[in-house]
Structures are given as structure tokens and as C-alpha cells.
Amino acid sequence: MTNTHLEVIRKRIESIKAQLAGIEGMRPGSLTRQYKDPKNRRGAYYQLSYTRDMRSRTDYVPRDYVRELRREIQNYKRFKVLTDQWIALSIELSRLMMKRASRPQ
């Protein structure tokens, strides 16, 4: 293990932090189009389904907000990916630092 490897991990974490700072509004969930008359596919409307605080929820979404909501859902997915990467890198960094500290000087 070298200082270079530790520095690469630290720089990657800083990059993730910067990307996270750039994320705007976000919402978890799945957006689906439903029909009041599914057989004839009439009366379309949108709903957002998600789980928060261990409770399943459904929100009805106005048609003119669908595009923005899709963007917010994508932002949330990006947030989740970035935070998962940050956690994985932090674990790796911590392990390397402990390994380094336990070596005789």
C-alpha cells in the first residue's frame, strides 16, 4: 500500500462530494401511468409510489409535473449510487489506514 493509493481514494471521495453538492431536488419512488379504464386505456393519470419511514405511500401527480418528477427521481437514483460509492471508498480507506497503523514502524 502506498500513499498514492490512499490519495487516489481521498480524491475520489472529494469528487463524489462535489457531485453530491450539485444534485438539486430529489424524490424516491417509481412513476407509473395508470388508467381509470385499463381495458380501453382511457382516463390516464400518473402516480408516484415509494416507501419512506417503513411506510408505503402513493401520490397522484399532475400531468404537467411529470417531466420534473422524472428528473427528481433520476436525481435520487444518482444520489443513491454516489453515496454507495462514497461508503465503499470510506470503508476501503479506513481498512487501509488501520492496516497501515498496525504495521511496525
C-alpha positions in Angstrom: 0.0 0.0 0.0 1.3 3.4 -0.9 0.4 6.9 -0.1 -0.5 7.3 -3.7 -3.3 4.7 -3.4 -4.7 6.5 -0.3 -4.6 9.8 -2.1 -6.5 8.3 -5.1 -9.2 7.1 -2.7 -9.4 10.5 -1.0 -9.6 12.4 -4.3 -12.4 10.1 -5.5 -14.3 10.8 -2.3 -13.8 14.5 -2.8 -15.1 14.1 -6.4 -18.2 12.3 -5.1 -18.8 15.0 -2.5 -18.7 17.7 -5.2 -21.1 15.7 -7.4 -23.5 15.3 -4.5 -23.4 19.1 -3.8 -24.6 19.6 -7.4 -27.7 17.5 -7.0 -30.9 19.5 -6.9 -34.4 18.3 -5.7 -34.9 14.6 -5.5 -37.7 12.1 -4.8 -37.6 8.4 -4.3 -40.0 6.1 -6.0 -41.5 4.8 -9.2 -43.6 6.9 -11.5 -46.3 4.9 -13.4 -49.1 5.7 -15.7 -52.5 4.2 -14.6 -55.8 4.2 -16.3 -59.3 4.7 -14.9 -60.5 2.3 -17.6 -57.5 0.0 -18.1 -59.3 -2.3 -20.6 -59.8 0.6 -23.1 -56.7 2.6 -21.8 -58.8 5.7 -21.1 -58.5 8.2 -18.3 -54.8 8.2 -17.9 -53.2 9.6 -14.8 -49.8 9.3 -13.1 -48.9 8.1 -9.7 -45.7 8.0 -7.7 -45.2 5.1 -5.4 -42.5 5.0 -2.8 -41.6 3.8 0.7 -40.4 6.2 3.4 -40.0 5.6 7.1 -41.1 2.0 6.5 -44.5 3.2 5.1 -45.6 2.7 1.6 -47.1 5.8 0.0 -48.7 6.8 -3.2 -49.0 10.3 -4.6 -51.0 11.4 -7.6 -49.0 13.5 -10.0 -50.4 16.3 -12.2 -49.6 15.7 -15.9 -47.7 19.0 -16.2 -45.3 17.9 -13.3 -44.4 14.5 -14.8 -41.2 15.8 -16.5 -39.9 17.5 -13.4 -40.7 14.5 -11.2 -38.8 12.2 -13.5 -35.8 14.4 -13.1 -36.2 14.3 -9.3 -36.4 10.5 -9.4 -33.2 10.4 -11.5 -31.5 12.7 -9.1 -32.5 10.4 -6.2 -31.1 7.4 -8.1 -27.8 9.3 -8.7 -27.7 10.3 -5.1 -28.0 6.6 -4.0 -25.3 5.5 -6.4 -22.9 8.2 -5.3 -23.5 7.6 -1.6 -23.0 3.9 -2.0 -19.7 4.6 -3.8 -18.7 7.0 -1.0 -19.4 4.4 1.7 -17.4 1.7 -0.2 -14.4 4.0 -0.6 -14.6 5.1 3.0 -14.6 1.5 4.2 -11.6 0.8 2.0 -9.8 3.9 3.2 -10.5 3.0 6.8 -9.2 -0.5 6.4 -6.0 0.7 4.7 -5.4 3.2 7.4 -5.9 0.6 10.1 -3.6 -1.8 8.3 -1.0 0.9 7.9 -1.3 1.9 11.6 -0.9 -1.7 12.8 2.4 -2.2 10.9 5.6 -1.9 12.9 7.4 1.3 12.3 
